[in-house]
Amino acid sequence: MSKRMFENRWWSVLASALSGVVGAGTVMVYATGVYLGPVTDELHIGRGVFSTGTGVALLVMALATPFLGKLIDRYGMRAVMLPTIALFAFATAGLSLITASIGMLLVLFAIQGLFASVQTPTGYSKMITARFDDKRGLALGLALSGQGVGTILVPQCARLLMQHYGWRVGYVGLGVLVLLLAFVPVAMFFAEPEEMKRERQLARAKPATNLGAPGPSHLGTGDSKHPNTLPGVDLSQALRTPRFWALTMCIFLSLTVVAGMMAHIVPMLHDRGISEDMAVAALSISGAAMTLGRIFSGYLMDRIFAIYIAVFFLAAPMLGIAILLTGATGIWPIVAVVCMGLLIGADIDMMPFLLSRYFGIRSFGALFGFMIMFVEAANAVGMLLMGWCFQLLHSYVPMMIVFEVLLLVAIVLMFTMGPYKYPAAREQRVGAV
């Protein structure tokens, strides 16, 4: 009875949400924002240098993520994710060994980035899209909301560890959190649907051809030519479509902006005279906005054409950056951070939803892994641009103006997507009537 209970598909949502608390973005961007000042002060290195280290980690993760997606498609989630989560935890704890040596700093961050790909939404989104169809948006919103919760809790945990024990113990503590909140839930609650197991067996036995024919979007029905395969296109076919690249570049540009802003928001606010505790609190408040944005956007995408939802959330950080550019004080910096948190929450939720509706779920792991490569590259580019802008010009303002333009371009790209190719089965039945 207990085993059957844990096979309920909503347990996979819970496991994904718990794991997201210590996701790659939470650990590598938000905790880094807390440690950036103390580490650079103690080791006497510039913010640009330290941002280069975290940028290297994110770039390595970006390159590793497509391979992780392919491994998950081929060998299954638990077999790939469990050992990699453990290695990510140890690599995060290993950052406690950072010294003033730039070479060591880059190597340690690169090792962390290599295994951090498992804590992107790749595997978790694949599980949710496979198990949910007409409630897919809500399920994704709940499953991926963990990062928002992590943005509230992890910076505070990092700050407390740093204040009482120093940043080195802080990194070890982050590694322990990864084991508790990611490894354990995945081990307990991640059970793959039988359709996914059969798909892997078919792929190993005889690689399918002509997989691009559209079919019903619900799991397990396949298409008319390949009834035993999942609906959708493979990676090579998706890469030949302008729509895929429009979505990819929209995500890349928008996350370049918010990653750059959020990674530097604590020192940015501190430079403006706001206490470090208040700056970290603002970062945590953005986590609440992220959680709200993720769940709310997921709920809406099941009911409203997702492109409209995406444009609304892309406009939010434009308002936030504009507020910061005015130099407004009081509550306004908090409002600005909330606006940016809304996009991070919605962006990562919308990405798997839009991928599944425009390209199906047959090769979702490879497709999502490839797109996550650009997501992590965006995190690295955003952090580097902001870090070096400050180090060279002693101001974040010039890059913030550039970021406003990038968000406007992202909105234009989103409007080019067109109607869904793989709508929910419920929508197909309504259309047929």
Secondary structure as GFF3:
##gff-version 3
##sequence-region A 1 433
A	DSSP	alpha_helix	2	6	.	.	.	ID=ss1
A	DSSP	alpha_helix	9	21	.	.	.	ID=ss2
A	DSSP	alpha_helix	24	25	.	.	.	ID=ss3
A	DSSP	pi_helix	26	30	.	.	.	ID=ss4
A	DSSP	alpha_helix	31	43	.	.	.	ID=ss5
A	DSSP	alpha_helix	47	75	.	.	.	ID=ss6
A	DSSP	alpha_helix	77	94	.	.	.	ID=ss7
A	DSSP	three_ten_helix	95	97	.	.	.	ID=ss8
A	DSSP	alpha_helix	102	116	.	.	.	ID=ss9
A	DSSP	three_ten_helix	117	119	.	.	.	ID=ss10
A	DSSP	alpha_helix	122	131	.	.	.	ID=ss11
A	DSSP	alpha_helix	136	143	.	.	.	ID=ss12
A	DSSP	alpha_helix	146	165	.	.	.	ID=ss13
A	DSSP	alpha_helix	167	178	.	.	.	ID=ss14
A	DSSP	pi_helix	179	183	.	.	.	ID=ss15
A	DSSP	alpha_helix	184	189	.	.	.	ID=ss16
A	DSSP	alpha_helix	194	205	.	.	.	ID=ss17
A	DSSP	alpha_helix	235	239	.	.	.	ID=ss18
A	DSSP	alpha_helix	242	263	.	.	.	ID=ss19
A	DSSP	alpha_helix	265	271	.	.	.	ID=ss20
A	DSSP	alpha_helix	276	301	.	.	.	ID=ss21
A	DSSP	alpha_helix	306	326	.	.	.	ID=ss22
A	DSSP	alpha_helix	332	359	.	.	.	ID=ss23
A	DSSP	alpha_helix	364	393	.	.	.	ID=ss24
A	DSSP	alpha_helix	397	414	.	.	.	ID=ss25
A	DSSP	alpha_helix	425	432	.	.	.	ID=ss26
###
